[in-house]
Amino acid sequence: MTERVTNGYDVIIVGAGPAGLCAAMYAGRAMLKGLTIERGAPGGELLNTDVVEDYIGFETVKGWELAQKMAEHARKFGAEIVTDTVERIHKIEAGGFAVATARGQTYRAPAVILTAGGTPVKLGVPGEKEYAGKGVSYCAVCDGAFFKGEVLAVVGGGDAAVEEADYLTRYASKVYIVHRRDQFRASKIVQERARANPRIEVVWNKTVPEIVGGERGVEHLVLEDTVTGARSTLKVGGVFIFIGFKPNTGLVEGHVEHDAGGYLITDDRMMTSLPGLFAAGDVRAQLTRQVTTAVGDATTAAIAVEKYLTALRERRQAPALS
């Protein structure tokens, strides 16, 4: 495939979830020529979320609706959003960055804001790969409707797991939450909602070492007690796995400071240890990862990019000292 190189951008934003769209909107307001690259439809994880109830100003809003509003707002200020998959981000000798995509396009700009989010963490057990799409899922909103009347299991104990279990009771006759500990990591309000749902039953202190199925898909889970080591089975027609996300930071070529989980470490302007590379949202090391924190990060990053580019221009225009 012939590489096509495009120059002339001030900033390239990788990812069009809430952070990417907010950054694109602020870049447009600052009259920066920006490009936002997203592998799917704009919205990111909002498109996998049924209802959002913790975004200020919206007591309740559908995930897809909020995503649409954000994309429209960004485009109102001139955001250019292209559909492509970023494969590599690397620093170039001439200065700035080259962002290479799966379609053979390379975009160059002096600054990049990485808002690429993450991918679901897999259990890595027998049967998971074999029954992916045949009863194994990582998105309740995407696949829940296919399991009407079924008994389902959700693996995990954080907000995502407990919230998605509650959502799945719209379709399932019963939902088990399988958690390896004896208490949830989810927020109290989410826990209370699950406990009040008669279709949810929690299975404490259990891991899932194997997913077993047949021609029609998933049939049961093998459970292992984290205290005694004893094994048992749980008959289900599907399993939804929500045990975390791995940040998509491997796109960056070369070393960038990160924490033990691979999340990028930034300064108070959202700049990473690689000058000109900024990070916002779920790729950044921080206490919590919510829509509100994502757009907050992105606001700071976009404004910081404007100041970074101004400083670059001033240095280039400054007369050389004799």
Beta strands, then each sheet from edge to edge (+ up, - down):
strand 1: 4-6
strand 2: 11-14
strand 3: 34-38
strand 4: 51-52
strand 5: 61-62
strand 6: 80-83
strand 7: 86-91
strand 8: 97-101
strand 9: 105-109
strand 10: 111-114
strand 11: 118-120
strand 12: 136-137
strand 13: 151-155
strand 14: 174-178
strand 15: 200-203
strand 16: 206-214
strand 17: 217-225
strand 18: 231-235
strand 19: 238-241
strand 20: 245-247
strand 21: 277-279
sheet 1: 1+ 9+ 8- 7+
sheet 2: 6+ 3+ 2+ 10+ 21+
sheet 3: 4+ 5-
sheet 4: 11+ 20-
sheet 5: 12+ 19+ 13+ 14+ 15+
sheet 6: 16+ 17- 18+
end
